[in-house]
């Protein structure tokens, strides 16, 4: 078995994996079929198609990134779902087929993505294909039932059909997004799906409610309902974008703070980032939830901040080579520094317990999993560093295996071994 330098999974996250390629190919075939069929059948109600197409394109233009590198386009999704669920326009029944809904949605998405491409940003075809697939499922069911006269009579009966379809579309998008992330990052499907549902639930509820309101209101108000009921969702999206920006700024601040030890010459350049990436990869392999992974990333980035308390830096910053008492003092000081932020108490506790062995000598509770992960990742990087030398990597892993049980968690070391050895 040859040793190789660890490259954190997810670095090339925009390179499509097998699931993404299959999804994009399916969406392409769906687009070709929809456009061809719509051309043969003719476009029904051009004004409605243009109005909803404009809303979808506008929503794609304003798409945003959510935590966990997720892309969302709530306005575009709400517009597409509303067009799929459209009952009528100002008293005139809507008769567009599912193929027209798919064609209008797909073309509008592409139009909305063009400015992103012109600005040099990635198109995110997989995310667009996921949304198109969810809308296509709703359109295939509802347009067939509605055009055949099986939906109507009262708004209660219509809602009983429409609401489950909106929920189904949300589930389709969540499941497909989970499959993409599982394939790209080698995460566990069940854990990733729970994270996906938790993050997407609030915005999915707002998107679904807006789609239903537009679909019902258009039957009375006409196309004016498209603009009127999309406005609240625009306000919600602005708030989400601001919150995502704050989260990104917070992480950047933590990364900048973590570099203080490197700039001061206390640790090797890149040490904190390498330990952080390696820790997160181990956490994913062990099935940690997304919230716990974020705390782990923060703690790993700042795990050596306590070295600033040292009068003389540890040679090479390798805390694995100093005494247990010195490790604890460094960890305790680092935890005190982190606690000054008053919002990172859980992160401070992870850093404080990173110096504790897997089986403490004083019969206290074992350290949390995040602390055990950082302890192993830090020891590995202290020993192997940024060197691509296979012998040095193998020697570092051999040293860790000798300490399994008392100092290091066997599951953590096994996960680490899978990441750095192939």
C-alpha positions as CSV (number, residue, x, y, z in Angstrom):
1,X,0.0,0.0,0.0
2,X,1.6,3.3,-1.1
3,X,1.4,6.4,0.9
4,X,0.3,9.6,-0.8
5,X,0.0,13.2,0.3
6,X,-3.5,13.9,1.6
7,X,-5.7,16.1,-0.7
8,X,-8.9,17.1,1.1
9,X,-12.1,16.0,-0.5
10,X,-14.2,18.7,-1.8
11,X,-11.4,21.0,-3.0
12,X,-12.5,20.3,-6.6
13,X,-16.1,20.6,-5.7
14,X,-17.1,22.2,-9.1
15,X,-15.7,19.2,-11.0
16,X,-18.8,17.1,-11.8
17,X,-18.9,13.6,-10.3
18,X,-20.8,10.6,-11.7
19,X,-24.1,11.6,-10.2
20,X,-23.8,15.2,-11.4
21,X,-22.9,14.0,-14.9
22,X,-25.9,11.7,-15.0
23,X,-28.2,14.4,-13.7
24,X,-27.0,17.0,-16.1
25,X,-27.4,14.5,-19.0
26,X,-30.9,13.7,-17.9
27,X,-31.8,17.4,-17.7
28,X,-30.4,18.0,-21.1
29,X,-32.5,15.2,-22.6
30,X,-35.6,16.5,-20.8
31,X,-35.0,20.0,-22.2
32,X,-34.6,18.6,-25.8
33,X,-37.8,16.6,-25.4
34,X,-39.8,19.5,-23.9
35,X,-38.7,22.1,-26.5
36,X,-39.3,19.7,-29.4
37,X,-42.8,18.7,-28.1
38,X,-43.7,22.3,-27.4
39,X,-42.6,23.4,-30.9
40,X,-44.8,20.7,-32.4
41,X,-47.8,21.4,-30.2
42,X,-47.5,25.2,-30.2
43,X,-47.2,27.5,-27.2
44,X,-50.3,27.9,-25.1
45,X,-50.9,31.4,-23.7
46,X,-47.7,33.2,-24.7
47,X,-48.2,36.1,-22.3
48,X,-48.3,33.7,-19.3
49,X,-45.2,31.8,-20.6
50,X,-43.3,35.1,-20.9
51,X,-44.4,36.4,-17.5
52,X,-43.4,33.2,-15.6
53,X,-40.3,32.8,-17.7
54,X,-39.2,36.3,-16.8
55,X,-39.8,35.6,-13.1
56,X,-37.8,32.4,-13.3
57,X,-34.9,34.1,-15.1
58,X,-34.9,36.9,-12.6
59,X,-34.8,34.3,-9.7
60,X,-31.9,32.5,-11.3
61,X,-30.1,35.8,-11.6
62,X,-30.5,36.4,-7.9
63,X,-29.7,32.9,-6.7
64,X,-27.7,32.6,-3.5
65,X,-25.4,30.3,-1.7
66,X,-26.6,28.8,1.6
67,X,-24.3,27.3,4.3
68,X,-22.6,24.1,3.2
69,X,-21.9,25.4,-0.4
70,X,-25.6,24.9,-1.3
71,X,-27.1,26.9,-4.1
72,X,-30.7,28.1,-3.9
73,X,-32.9,30.1,-6.2
74,X,-36.2,30.5,-4.2
75,X,-37.8,33.1,-6.5
76,X,-37.0,31.0,-9.6
77,X,-38.3,27.8,-7.9
78,X,-41.5,29.5,-6.7
79,X,-42.2,30.8,-10.2
80,X,-41.6,27.5,-11.9
81,X,-43.7,25.6,-9.4
82,X,-46.5,28.2,-9.7
83,X,-46.4,27.9,-13.5
84,X,-46.7,24.1,-13.1
85,X,-49.6,24.4,-10.7
86,X,-51.4,27.2,-12.6
87,X,-55.1,26.9,-12.5
88,X,-56.0,29.8,-14.7
89,X,-55.3,33.4,-15.6
90,X,-58.1,35.9,-14.7
91,X,-60.8,33.4,-15.1
92,X,-59.4,31.7,-18.2
93,X,-58.3,28.1,-17.5
94,X,-54.6,27.4,-18.0
95,X,-54.0,24.7,-20.6
96,X,-50.3,24.5,-21.0
97,X,-48.9,20.9,-21.0
98,X,-46.1,19.6,-18.8
99,X,-43.7,19.8,-21.8
100,X,-44.3,23.6,-22.0
101,X,-43.7,24.0,-18.3
102,X,-40.4,22.2,-18.6
103,X,-39.4,24.1,-21.7
104,X,-40.2,27.5,-20.2
105,X,-38.5,26.7,-16.9
106,X,-35.3,25.3,-18.5
107,X,-34.9,28.1,-21.0
108,X,-35.6,30.8,-18.4
109,X,-33.0,29.2,-16.1
110,X,-30.4,29.2,-18.8
111,X,-31.1,32.9,-19.6
112,X,-30.8,33.7,-15.9
113,X,-27.5,31.9,-15.6
114,X,-25.9,33.8,-18.6
115,X,-24.9,36.9,-16.5
116,X,-23.2,34.6,-14.0
117,X,-21.2,33.0,-16.8
118,X,-20.3,36.4,-18.3
119,X,-19.0,37.5,-14.9
120,X,-16.8,34.4,-14.7
121,X,-18.9,32.6,-12.0
122,X,-19.7,28.9,-12.3
123,X,-23.0,28.0,-13.9
124,X,-23.8,25.4,-11.3
125,X,-25.6,23.2,-13.8
126,X,-26.2,20.4,-11.3
127,X,-28.2,22.6,-9.0
128,X,-30.2,24.0,-11.9
129,X,-30.8,20.4,-13.2
130,X,-32.0,19.4,-9.7
131,X,-34.6,22.2,-9.6
132,X,-35.7,21.4,-13.2
133,X,-36.2,17.8,-12.3
134,X,-38.3,18.7,-9.2
135,X,-40.5,21.1,-11.3
136,X,-40.8,18.4,-14.1
137,X,-42.2,15.9,-11.6
138,X,-44.8,18.3,-10.4
139,X,-45.8,19.4,-13.9
140,X,-46.1,15.8,-15.2
141,X,-48.6,15.0,-12.5
142,X,-50.6,18.2,-12.0
143,X,-50.8,19.4,-15.6
144,X,-52.0,15.9,-16.7
145,X,-54.7,15.8,-14.0
146,X,-55.8,19.5,-14.5
147,X,-55.9,19.4,-18.3
148,X,-58.0,16.2,-18.0
149,X,-60.5,17.9,-15.7
150,X,-59.7,15.9,-12.6
151,X,-58.6,18.9,-10.5
152,X,-61.1,21.7,-9.8
153,X,-64.4,22.5,-8.1
154,X,-63.2,24.2,-4.9
155,X,-60.0,25.6,-3.7
156,X,-59.9,23.1,-0.8
157,X,-59.9,20.1,-3.3
158,X,-57.3,21.9,-5.4
159,X,-55.1,22.5,-2.4
160,X,-55.3,18.9,-1.4
161,X,-53.7,18.0,-4.7
162,X,-51.2,20.9,-5.0
163,X,-49.8,20.9,-1.4
164,X,-48.5,17.2,-1.5
165,X,-46.9,18.0,-4.9
166,X,-45.1,21.0,-3.5
167,X,-43.8,18.9,-0.6
168,X,-42.8,16.1,-3.1
169,X,-40.9,18.6,-5.2
170,X,-39.0,19.8,-2.0
171,X,-38.2,16.2,-1.1
172,X,-37.0,15.4,-4.7
173,X,-34.6,18.4,-4.6
174,X,-33.3,17.5,-1.1
175,X,-32.7,13.8,-2.1
176,X,-31.0,14.6,-5.4
177,X,-28.8,17.3,-3.7
178,X,-27.9,14.7,-1.0
179,X,-26.9,12.2,-3.7
180,X,-24.7,14.8,-5.3
181,X,-23.0,15.7,-2.1
182,X,-22.6,12.1,-1.0
183,X,-20.9,11.3,-4.3
184,X,-18.7,14.3,-4.3
185,X,-17.6,14.3,-0.6
186,X,-18.1,10.6,0.3
187,X,-20.4,11.5,3.1
188,X,-23.0,9.2,4.7
189,X,-26.4,9.4,2.9
190,X,-28.6,9.4,6.0
191,X,-26.6,12.1,7.9
192,X,-26.3,14.3,4.8
193,X,-30.0,13.9,4.0
194,X,-30.9,15.1,7.6
195,X,-28.6,18.1,7.2
196,X,-30.1,18.9,3.8
197,X,-33.7,18.7,5.0
198,X,-32.9,20.8,8.1
199,X,-31.2,23.6,6.0
200,X,-33.8,23.6,3.2
201,X,-36.9,23.3,5.3
202,X,-37.4,27.1,6.1
203,X,-36.6,28.3,2.6
204,X,-38.5,25.4,1.1
205,X,-41.6,26.3,3.1
206,X,-41.4,29.9,2.0
207,X,-40.9,28.9,-1.6
208,X,-43.8,26.4,-1.6
209,X,-46.1,28.9,0.1
210,X,-45.3,31.6,-2.5
211,X,-45.8,29.1,-5.4
212,X,-49.3,28.2,-4.1
213,X,-50.2,31.9,-3.5
214,X,-49.2,32.8,-7.0
215,X,-51.0,29.9,-8.5
216,X,-54.3,30.7,-6.7
217,X,-54.1,34.5,-7.0
218,X,-53.4,34.4,-10.7
219,X,-56.8,32.8,-11.3
220,X,-58.4,36.0,-9.9
221,X,-55.8,38.8,-10.4
222,X,-54.2,37.7,-13.6
223,X,-50.5,38.0,-14.3
224,X,-50.2,40.8,-11.7
225,X,-50.1,38.1,-9.1
226,X,-46.7,37.0,-10.4
227,X,-45.1,40.3,-9.3
228,X,-47.3,40.9,-6.2
229,X,-46.7,37.6,-4.5
230,X,-43.1,37.2,-5.5
231,X,-42.1,40.4,-3.6
232,X,-42.3,38.9,-0.1
233,X,-40.0,36.1,-1.2
234,X,-37.5,38.7,-2.6
235,X,-37.4,40.3,0.9
236,X,-36.8,36.9,2.4
237,X,-34.0,36.1,0.0
238,X,-32.3,39.4,0.8
239,X,-32.3,38.5,4.4
240,X,-30.9,35.0,3.6
241,X,-28.2,36.5,1.5
242,X,-27.2,38.9,4.3
243,X,-27.1,36.0,6.8
244,X,-25.0,33.9,4.5
245,X,-22.6,36.9,4.1
246,X,-22.3,37.2,7.8
247,X,-21.5,33.5,8.2
248,X,-18.8,33.7,5.5
249,X,-17.3,36.8,7.1
250,X,-17.2,35.0,10.4
251,X,-15.4,32.0,9.0
252,X,-12.9,34.3,7.3
253,X,-12.2,36.1,10.6
254,X,-11.6,32.7,12.3
255,X,-9.1,31.8,9.5
256,X,-7.4,35.1,9.8
257,X,-7.0,34.6,13.6
258,X,-5.7,31.1,13.0
259,X,-2.8,32.5,10.9
260,X,-1.5,34.5,13.9
261,X,0.5,31.5,15.1
262,X,2.0,31.0,11.6
263,X,2.9,34.7,11.2
264,X,4.5,34.6,14.7
265,X,6.6,31.6,13.8
266,X,4.9,29.3,16.3
267,X,3.8,26.7,13.8
268,X,4.7,25.6,10.3
269,X,3.1,27.6,7.5
270,X,-0.3,26.0,6.4
271,X,-0.4,23.8,9.5
272,X,-3.8,25.1,10.8
273,X,-5.5,24.8,7.4
274,X,-4.1,21.3,6.8
275,X,-5.3,20.1,10.3
276,X,-8.7,21.7,9.7
277,X,-9.2,20.1,6.3
278,X,-8.1,16.8,7.5
279,X,-10.2,17.0,10.7
280,X,-13.4,17.8,8.6
281,X,-12.6,14.9,6.2
282,X,-12.3,12.5,9.2
283,X,-15.5,13.9,10.7
284,X,-17.4,13.3,7.5
285,X,-16.0,9.8,7.2
286,X,-17.3,9.1,10.8
287,X,-20.8,10.5,10.0
288,X,-20.7,13.8,11.9
289,X,-23.6,16.2,11.2
290,X,-23.0,19.4,9.4
291,X,-23.3,21.6,12.5
292,X,-20.8,19.5,14.3
293,X,-18.5,19.7,11.3
294,X,-18.6,23.5,11.3
295,X,-17.7,23.6,15.0
296,X,-14.9,21.1,14.3
297,X,-13.6,23.3,11.5
298,X,-13.5,26.3,13.8
299,X,-11.8,24.4,16.6
300,X,-9.2,22.8,14.2
301,X,-8.3,26.2,12.7
302,X,-7.7,27.7,16.2
303,X,-6.4,24.6,17.9
304,X,-2.8,26.0,18.3
305,X,-3.8,29.6,19.3
306,X,-2.7,28.7,22.8
307,X,0.9,28.5,21.7
308,X,1.0,32.3,21.8
309,X,1.3,31.9,25.6
310,X,4.8,30.3,25.2
311,X,7.9,32.3,25.9
312,X,9.8,30.1,23.4
313,X,8.1,28.5,20.5
314,X,8.0,24.7,20.3
315,X,10.5,23.6,17.6
316,X,8.5,23.3,14.4
317,X,5.3,24.0,16.4
318,X,5.0,20.2,17.0
319,X,3.0,20.0,20.2
320,X,2.9,16.2,19.9
321,X,6.5,16.2,21.1
322,X,6.0,18.2,24.3
323,X,5.0,16.9,27.7
324,X,1.3,16.2,28.6
325,X,1.2,19.1,31.0
326,X,2.6,21.5,28.4
327,X,-0.1,20.3,25.9
328,X,-2.8,20.9,28.5
329,X,-1.5,24.4,29.3
330,X,-1.5,25.3,25.6
331,X,-5.0,23.9,25.1
332,X,-6.4,25.7,28.2
333,X,-4.9,29.0,27.2
334,X,-6.3,28.6,23.6
335,X,-9.8,27.8,25.0
336,X,-9.7,30.9,27.2
337,X,-8.8,33.1,24.2
338,X,-11.7,31.6,22.1
339,X,-14.2,32.0,25.0
340,X,-13.6,35.8,24.8
341,X,-15.8,35.8,21.7
342,X,-18.7,34.7,23.9
343,X,-20.4,32.8,21.0
344,X,-17.9,29.9,20.6
345,X,-18.2,28.2,24.0
346,X,-18.6,24.7,22.4
347,X,-15.6,25.4,20.2
348,X,-13.6,26.4,23.2
349,X,-14.5,23.2,25.0
350,X,-13.3,21.2,21.9
351,X,-10.0,23.0,21.9
352,X,-9.6,22.6,25.7
353,X,-10.1,18.8,25.6
354,X,-7.8,18.2,22.5
355,X,-4.9,17.5,24.8
356,X,-6.7,14.8,26.7
357,X,-5.9,11.2,25.7
358,X,-8.5,8.9,24.4
359,X,-8.6,7.1,27.8
360,X,-7.8,9.8,30.5
361,X,-5.7,8.6,33.4
362,X,-7.8,10.5,36.0
363,X,-11.1,8.6,35.2
364,X,-12.7,11.6,33.8
365,X,-15.1,11.4,30.8
366,X,-13.3,10.8,27.5
367,X,-12.9,13.9,25.3
368,X,-15.6,14.6,22.7
369,X,-15.2,13.1,19.3
370,X,-14.2,16.5,17.8
371,X,-11.3,16.8,20.3
372,X,-10.1,13.3,19.5
373,X,-10.2,14.0,15.8
374,X,-8.1,17.2,16.2
375,X,-5.7,15.4,18.5
376,X,-5.0,12.8,15.8
377,X,-5.0,15.2,12.9
378,X,-2.6,17.5,14.7
379,X,-0.2,14.7,15.6
380,X,-0.2,13.4,12.0
381,X,0.6,16.9,10.6
382,X,3.2,17.5,13.3
383,X,5.0,14.3,12.2
384,X,4.3,14.4,8.4
385,X,3.8,18.1,7.8
386,X,3.4,19.1,4.2
387,X,5.9,16.6,2.9
388,X,4.7,14.3,0.1
389,X,7.4,11.7,1.1
390,X,5.6,8.4,1.3
391,X,8.0,7.0,3.9
392,X,7.4,10.0,6.2
393,X,3.6,9.7,5.8
394,X,3.8,5.9,6.5
395,X,6.0,6.5,9.5
396,X,3.6,9.0,11.0
397,X,0.7,6.6,10.6
398,X,2.7,3.8,12.1
399,X,3.5,6.0,15.2
400,X,-0.2,6.8,15.6
401,X,-1.2,3.2,15.4
402,X,1.2,2.3,18.2
403,X,-0.6,4.8,20.4
404,X,-4.1,3.7,19.6
405,X,-6.3,2.8,22.6
406,X,-4.7,5.0,25.2
407,X,-3.8,8.2,23.4
408,X,-5.8,8.1,20.1
409,X,-9.2,6.8,19.1
410,X,-9.0,3.7,16.9
411,X,-11.9,4.8,14.7
412,X,-10.3,8.2,14.1
413,X,-6.9,6.7,13.3
414,X,-8.6,4.2,10.9
415,X,-10.4,7.0,9.1
416,X,-7.2,9.1,9.0
417,X,-5.4,6.1,7.5
418,X,-8.0,5.8,4.7
419,X,-7.5,9.5,3.8
420,X,-3.7,9.6,3.7
421,X,-2.9,6.0,2.5
422,X,-4.0,4.5,-0.7
